Amino acid sequence: HNTSAVRKMLTRISRLSPLRRYASTSRPYSTLVDLRSDTVTKPTEPMLNCALSAPTGDDVLGEDPTVLALEEYTADLFGKESGLFVPTGTMSNLIAILAHCHGRASEMIIGSQSHICLWEGGNAANLGGVSSKQIQENYDGTLDLDSMRDCYRSDNDDHFAKTELICLENTHNVMGGRALEKTYIDEVSTFAKDLGVKVHIDGARIFNASVSLNTPVAELCSGADSVSICLSKGLGAPLGSVLVGEKEFIRLAKRARKRCGGGMRQVGVVASMGKFAIQNNVSRLSIDHSRAEKIATALHEAGFKQPQQGKVDTNIVYFGLPDHSNVTRNELCDRLRKEYGILLSGGYNKGGELFRICTHMDINDEDVDRAVEDIISLCLKA
């Protein structure tokens, strides 16, 4: 690794004031820098003001005007016929699967490292009765078409569940926040149509992909039958997702939402914050991307292991400890939090060797510099 870069970084750290060098004194750090996820953000005052003035009604009865406005606005933005507001991204993905796999004995094709596969409680199987064929993603988050073809099953054999759905994740979290390009999504769409299969995009961070690729979401997702859009990942809303697709698909998804306990009443207070988030906080995502790239580059130059080799697409950075680190992988998160006030998440990849940093709107450039300096100092300073 770049020994000169590490030496310069440690020299800068050693020159910081005792108050600034949190680990070298008994003084407490004044603030936390929370890099665990882009879901830890707090609603801003303008966003909260939207909630206070939002007209409301009973959304279960379809009478909340603010929810209806959010659904229509988001559907139009993505070039789809209809939208449906739901409390969580996990529920949004689940009811999308249930709507696409409305019949029994259905199966979907998903990535083995996807959020749907790893972190949604196996809900498609245990709540929806939908089995899955899991494919290892390529390094860029894509699924190989030949592998998907091998997984495809028609209903002409009694032994098989019928393939009804392909799920993509954009951006792909575990693969380093990689953004799937329009050409690939269109290729999957054409492939799926030839087989009579639908395509769903888990777009929890779809706006990050759009900004990274400089491609409008309607264009990026034109080949997908449905898209789940999270309002609390990177956009600053306190909760909520919007599912978009054709009218009949949304009708079935709304029925599935009710079965999952997702019917809400005067929820326009929250929907108003979601609409504010889309209208005001998408363009600034490029700032998060730049900060993530800065962190990734600094850690890579200091000898930290990185699947991205210091390059990132969006706001997610994965890294592993350098050789001869002063701390073990089991110690890093705990010591960073207690001694430096830096929060990040660990335990990723086989053996838990990778850690994740997620940039977001509630951190600034000083927080980024502080996090980089403190991680390097803790791991490498003699």
C-alpha positions in Angstrom: 0.0 0.0 0.0 1.0 3.7 -0.2 3.3 4.1 2.8 3.8 7.8 2.2 0.1 8.5 2.2 -0.4 6.6 5.5 2.6 8.5 7.0 1.1 11.9 6.0 -2.3 10.9 7.3 -0.9 9.9 10.7 1.2 13.1 10.9 -1.9 15.2 10.4 -3.7 13.2 13.2 -0.8 13.7 15.6 -1.0 17.4 15.1 -4.6 17.6 16.0 -5.5 19.3 19.3 -6.1 17.0 22.4 -9.8 17.8 22.2 -9.9 16.7 18.6 -7.8 13.5 19.2 -10.7 11.8 21.0 -8.9 8.5 21.7 -5.8 10.1 23.2 -7.7 11.9 26.0 -10.3 11.1 28.6 -12.5 13.9 27.3 -15.7 12.7 25.7 -16.4 13.4 22.0 -19.0 16.0 21.5 -20.9 14.4 18.6 -21.4 11.0 17.0 -20.7 10.4 13.4 -23.2 7.7 12.4 -22.2 5.9 9.2 -24.1 2.7 9.8 -26.8 3.4 7.3 -28.5 6.2 5.3 -31.7 5.4 7.3 -30.4 7.1 10.5 -31.3 10.6 9.2 -33.7 12.9 11.0 -36.5 14.8 9.3 -35.7 18.4 8.6 -37.8 21.4 9.8 -39.2 22.1 6.3 -40.1 18.4 6.0 -41.9 18.4 9.4 -43.7 21.6 8.4 -45.1 19.7 5.4 -46.5 17.1 7.8 -48.2 19.8 10.0 -50.1 21.3 7.1 -50.9 18.1 5.1 -54.6 17.4 4.4 -55.5 13.9 5.5 -58.2 11.3 5.1 -58.7 7.6 5.6 -56.2 5.9 3.3 -57.7 2.4 3.8 -60.8 3.9 2.2 -58.7 5.6 -0.5 -59.6 9.1 0.8 -56.3 10.6 2.0 -55.5 13.3 -0.6 -51.9 13.6 0.4 -51.3 9.9 -0.1 -53.1 9.9 -3.4 -50.9 12.9 -4.5 -47.7 11.0 -3.5 -48.8 7.9 -5.3 -49.7 9.7 -8.5 -46.6 11.9 -8.4 -44.2 8.9 -7.9 -46.0 6.8 -10.6 -45.7 9.6 -13.1 -42.1 10.2 -12.2 -41.3 6.5 -13.0 -43.5 6.3 -16.0 -45.8 3.8 -14.5 -49.6 3.7 -14.3 -50.2 3.6 -10.6 -48.5 3.8 -7.2 -49.2 2.4 -3.7 -47.8 3.9 -0.4 -46.7 1.3 2.1 -45.0 1.6 5.5 -41.7 -0.2 4.7 -39.5 -1.3 1.9 -39.7 -4.9 3.0 -43.5 -4.8 2.8 -43.2 -3.2 -0.6 -41.1 -5.9 -2.0 -43.2 -8.6 -0.4 -46.5 -7.4 -1.8 -44.9 -6.9 -5.2 -43.9 -10.6 -5.1 -47.4 -11.6 -3.9 -49.0 -9.6 -6.7 -46.8 -10.9 -9.4 -47.0 -14.5 -8.1 -50.8 -14.3 -7.4 -51.3 -18.0 -8.2 -49.9 -20.8 -6.1 -46.9 -23.0 -7.0 -44.9 -19.9 -8.1 -41.2 -19.3 -8.0 -38.9 -16.3 -8.4 -35.3 -15.8 -9.5 -33.3 -13.6 -7.1 -29.7 -12.8 -6.3 -28.1 -14.8 -3.5 -26.7 -11.6 -2.0 -29.9 -9.5 -2.5 -31.8 -7.8 0.2 -34.9 -9.9 -0.6 -32.8 -13.0 -0.1 -30.8 -12.1 3.0 -32.6 -9.5 5.1 -36.4 -9.7 4.6 -37.0 -12.7 6.9 -37.7 -15.2 4.2 -41.1 -13.6 4.0 -41.9 -14.5 0.4 -41.6 -18.2 1.3 -43.1 -18.2 4.8 -45.8 -15.7 4.2 -46.4 -15.9 0.5 -45.6 -19.5 -0.3 -43.3 -18.4 -3.1 -40.1 -20.3 -3.5 -36.9 -18.9 -4.9 -34.0 -19.8 -7.2 -31.0 -18.0 -6.0 -28.1 -17.0 -8.3 -24.7 -15.6 -7.2 -24.4 -12.1 -8.5 -21.6 -10.8 -10.7 -19.2 -8.3 -9.1 -21.3 -5.5 -10.5 -24.6 -6.7 -9.0 -26.0 -8.2 -12.2 -27.4 -11.6 -12.7 -26.1 -13.7 -15.5 -28.7 -14.3 -18.2 -27.6 -17.9 -18.9 -27.8 -18.7 -15.2 -31.3 -17.3 -15.1 -32.3 -19.4 -18.1 -31.0 -22.5 -16.3 -33.2 -21.6 -13.4 -36.3 -21.0 -15.4 -39.1 -23.5 -15.0 -42.4 -23.6 -16.9 -45.5 -25.3 -15.5 -45.4 -28.2 -18.0 -43.7 -30.5 -15.4 -45.5 -31.5 -12.2 -42.1 -31.5 -10.4 -41.5 -27.8 -10.7 -42.9 -24.5 -9.4 -43.5 -22.1 -12.2 -41.1 -19.2 -12.6 -43.2 -16.0 -12.5 -40.7 -13.3 -11.5 -37.2 -12.0 -11.7 -36.1 -9.6 -8.9 -33.2 -7.1 -9.4 -31.7 -4.8 -6.8 -30.6 -1.3 -7.9 -28.4 -0.1 -6.3 -27.1 -3.4 -5.1 -26.2 -3.0 -1.4 -23.9 -6.0 -0.8 -22.0 -5.6 -4.1 -20.9 -2.2 -2.9 -23.8 0.1 -3.9 -23.3 -0.7 -7.5 -25.7 0.9 -10.0 -27.3 -1.3 -12.6 -27.3 0.4 -16.0 -30.4 0.8 -18.2 -28.9 -1.4 -20.9 -28.7 -4.3 -18.5 -32.2 -3.8 -17.2 -33.5 -3.6 -20.7 -31.7 -6.8 -21.6 -33.2 -8.6 -18.6 -36.7 -7.2 -19.6 -36.4 -8.6 -23.1 -35.2 -11.9 -21.7 -38.1 -12.0 -19.2 -40.7 -11.1 -21.8 -39.6 -14.0 -24.1 -40.2 -16.3 -21.2 -43.4 -14.7 -20.0 -41.9 -13.6 -16.7 -42.2 -10.3 -14.9 -39.4 -8.1 -13.6 -39.4 -6.4 -10.3 -36.7 -3.9 -9.1 -36.0 -3.5 -5.5 -35.2 0.1 -5.8 -34.6 1.0 -2.2 -31.8 3.3 -3.5 -33.0 3.7 -7.1 -32.5 7.5 -7.0 -28.8 6.9 -6.1 -28.5 4.8 -9.2 -30.3 7.4 -11.3 -28.0 10.2 -10.1 -24.8 8.0 -10.5 -25.7 7.0 -14.0 -27.2 10.4 -14.9 -30.3 8.6 -16.1 -33.9 9.7 -15.2 -35.7 7.0 -13.2 -38.4 6.6 -15.8 -35.8 5.8 -18.4 -33.8 3.6 -16.1 -36.8 1.6 -15.0 -38.7 1.5 -18.3 -38.1 -2.2 -18.7 -39.3 -3.2 -15.3 -42.9 -4.2 -14.5 -42.7 -2.9 -11.0 -40.3 -0.8 -8.8 -40.2 -0.4 -5.0 -38.9 3.0 -4.0 -37.8 3.7 -0.4 -38.3 7.2 1.0 -36.1 6.8 4.1 -32.9 5.5 2.5 -30.9 8.6 1.6 -33.8 10.8 1.1 -34.4 11.8 4.7 -38.1 10.7 5.2 -38.8 9.0 8.5 -40.5 6.0 6.9 -42.4 4.7 3.9 -42.0 3.3 0.4 -43.9 3.6 -2.8 -44.6 0.6 -5.1 -45.3 1.5 -8.8 -46.5 -0.5 -11.7 -49.6 -1.2 -13.9 -53.1 -0.6 -12.5 -54.0 -4.3 -12.2 -50.7 -5.1 -10.5 -51.3 -2.3 -7.9 -54.8 -3.5 -7.3 -53.4 -7.0 -6.4 -50.6 -5.3 -4.4 -53.1 -3.3 -2.4 -55.0 -6.5 -1.5 -51.7 -8.0 -0.4 -50.9 -4.9 1.6 -54.1 -5.4 3.6 -53.2 -9.1 4.3 -49.9 -8.0 5.6 -51.4 -5.4 8.0 -50.2 -2.5 5.9 -53.5 -0.6 5.7 -53.1 2.9 7.3 -55.5 5.6 8.1 -54.7 9.4 8.2 -51.1 8.7 7.0 -50.9 11.8 4.8 -48.8 13.4 7.6 -46.0 10.9 6.6 -46.7 10.8 2.9 -46.2 14.6 2.8 -42.7 14.1 4.1 -42.0 11.4 1.5 -43.1 13.6 -1.3 -41.0 16.5 0.1 -38.0 14.1 0.2 -38.3 13.1 -3.5 -38.8 16.7 -4.6 -36.0 18.2 -2.5 -33.4 15.6 -1.6 -32.6 13.7 -4.8 -30.3 16.1 -6.5 -28.1 16.3 -3.4 -27.3 12.6 -3.5 -24.3 13.3 -5.6 -22.7 14.9 -2.5 -23.1 11.6 -0.7 -21.5 9.8 -3.6 -18.5 12.1 -3.6 -18.0 11.7 0.1 -18.2 8.0 -0.1 -15.6 8.0 -2.9 -13.3 10.2 -0.8 -13.6 7.7 2.1 -13.0 4.7 -0.1 -9.9 6.3 -1.8 -8.3 7.3 1.5 -8.8 3.8 3.0 -7.6 2.1 -0.1 -4.4 4.2 -0.2 -3.8 3.4 3.5 -3.8 -0.3 2.8 -7.4 -1.2 3.8 -8.8 -4.1 1.8 -11.6 -3.1 -0.5 -13.7 -5.1 -3.0 -14.1 -1.9 -5.0 -10.3 -1.0 -5.0 -11.2 2.5 -3.8 -13.9 3.1 -6.4 -17.6 3.4 -5.6 -20.7 4.1 -7.6 -22.9 5.6 -5.0 -23.0 6.1 -1.2 -21.8 2.7 0.1 -18.2 1.7 1.0 -17.1 -1.7 2.1 -13.7 -2.3 3.5 -11.6 -4.9 5.4 -8.8 -4.3 7.9 -5.3 -3.9 6.6 -2.5 -6.3 7.3 -0.9 -5.8 10.7 -3.9 -3.9 12.0 -3.8 -2.8 15.6 -7.4 -4.0 16.2 -9.3 -7.2 15.2 -12.5 -7.3 13.2 -14.3 -8.1 16.4 -13.0 -5.0 18.1 -13.2 -2.3 15.4 -16.9 -1.2 15.7 -16.9 -1.3 19.5 -13.7 0.7 19.9 -14.6 3.2 17.2 -17.8 4.0 18.9 -16.5 4.1 22.5 -13.2 5.9 21.8 -13.9 8.0 18.8 -17.7 8.4 18.5 -17.7 6.8 15.0 -20.5 4.4 14.2 -20.3 1.9 11.4 -21.6 -1.6 10.8 -19.6 -4.9 10.4 -20.0 -8.6 9.9 -20.4 -8.6 6.1 -19.1 -11.2 3.7 -17.9 -14.7 4.6 -16.3 -14.7 8.0 -17.5 -11.2 8.7 -14.3 -9.6 7.3 -16.0 -6.6 5.8 -17.3 -3.4 7.3 -19.8 -0.9 5.7 -19.8 2.8 5.7 -22.9 4.6 4.3 -22.9 8.4 3.7 -26.0 10.4 4.0 -27.5 13.9 4.4 -26.9 14.2 8.1 -23.1 14.1 7.9 -20.8 16.8 6.5 -17.2 17.1 5.1 -15.7 17.5 8.6 -17.4 14.3 9.7 -16.0 12.5 6.7 -12.5 13.7 7.4 -12.8 12.8 11.1 -14.1 9.3 10.3 -11.2 8.6 7.9 -8.6 9.9 10.2 -9.9 8.0 13.2 -10.3 4.7 11.4 -6.7 4.9 10.1 -5.4 6.1 13.5 -7.0 3.3 15.4 -5.9 0.6 13.0 -2.5 1.7 12.0 -1.0 4.2 14.4 1.9 2.8 16.5 
